[in-house]
Amino acid sequence: MTTHTAMSYDQLPIIDLSAADRGPQARALLHAQLHSAAHDVGFFQLVGHGVTRAETDALLTAMRAFFALPEADRLALDNVNSPHFRGYTRTGDERTGGARDWRDQLDIGAERPARIPGPGEPPYWWLQGPNQWPAALPGLRTAALAWIDRLSAVAHRLLRELLTAIGAPAGFYDPVFGEHAHPHLKLVRYPGSAADGTEQGVGAHKDYGFLTLLLQDTVGGLQVQREDGRFHDVPPLEGAFVVNLGELLEVATNGYLLATNHRVVSPPGATERYSVPFFYNPRLDARIDPLPFPHAAEAPGVTTDPANPLYAEYGYNELKGKLRAHPLVAERHHGNLLTPA
């Protein structure tokens, strides 16, 4: 675990979204704090979001029931059976930076019929399709889809306040979301440390959408790379979502807003950690136009990584990530999309 080198790193900025409803002065302060957090850190803790304890408990109860199912029931939803990358991933089967992540998870998206790309259509339409649900837990489908709807609304409001905070039109990106947006929910369990002693719960990475809202438990393990280049712990904060900006916002603002590297260190021994990341993503066919805002001249440019090219259409970015992260799914269903070694 990384030790803290300065008091300022002991906590991420805390943003109270409900301040937007408390008059012009409170909203102006909210915008100043949001601007600073998004420009300087790329991560913050969000409170005042309106999601109730009862809503959270309903999801967590269903989630724990899923991971308590017999392994055979979970493997019946193996994502290797889904060309849409939906379903259950066994511990160690997902990759970040080429190394295995020591966690198991259920990947869920908007519940839509499969769309098989036709001749000349972009291959990212493979990402649209049905979820896989456990027959023994009908309540999981209800809880998970309700969570997607609930957090989509929170993220929509947060994005509008963030754009306002940097002087951009609040609704500039509304057209790329709507009913055809491509949200993504993961229900994740970290089962403790791997037997070989490796600590990678999930390797260092940036998210490739607009916003991520993470519900984490009290165990800890999430770390964010800060200005000193080191990874610092993110202490769990009761009732808060950890929010980070994705690569699309960095690209849209030419680097003025930050997509920040983060990772999860496995909990010690056999300690389990549960987390629920929600990814607020636009339509697969959305082309992300540059954001008009008054600070554009101060933008330092986008972080370039030859190993991680960014595409104008969102779907290509997500497909790239899925093919890397889930090699077993890629090999079974999408061998024609893989780049020869």
Disulfide bonds with the S-S distance in Angstrom:
none
